[in-house]
Amino acid sequence: MALPTGGPAPNGKNTADRIRGFQKRRSVGFTLEFPVSTSELWNLISRAGNLNDCHPFCRTNDAISWENNSHQDRLVYLNGRTYVRQFLTWEKDSGYELVIGEENGPESYVVWEMKELGDKKSTLTITVYPYLLANMSKITSYLPFMLYIRPKLKSYLKSVLNGFHYFIETGEAVPRNHWGKHSWFS
């Protein structure tokens, strides 16, 4: 069972209502296979500051709160853009859900989900429900989403997941912009 973390939203909505609202948006996801169990993968993705070692576009990743029932951190990208991640659910060896955005700004909803494939083999999927174009109708936003937002997010997610894979394989922090620069974050 996914455990709520971080408390109610400032607007008074409970976590389940917030998630249902975010899930009405279009999404972009990417999945990568890892040569470790979900337990080992969980130990990496649930560690405070893990993006410092694994995220190719991260300048810094510092915990604001990292306790059993409250997980929140700050991610500063290479270009200086600063986002706060507020974790909504936290399920050991399975994944978590979070919102990310500039402080007091619009938020994207993100799901990190792990699956066990066998002995020392698992997948990690990151799915983003971006705030970009969320206030436009599905018809009006279709082409901009498919031609611009989707390819940009897919490229970003591929680099992030490959960063985790790189760290697992080498034990070393991923070099910044290792798979190329990203116009939104580099």
Helices and strands as residue ranges (DSSP letters): E 3-4, H 15-22, E 28-34, H 38-45, H 51-54, E 58-67, E 70-77, E 82-91, E 95-101, E 108-118, E 121-129, H 138-144, I 145-149, H 150-170
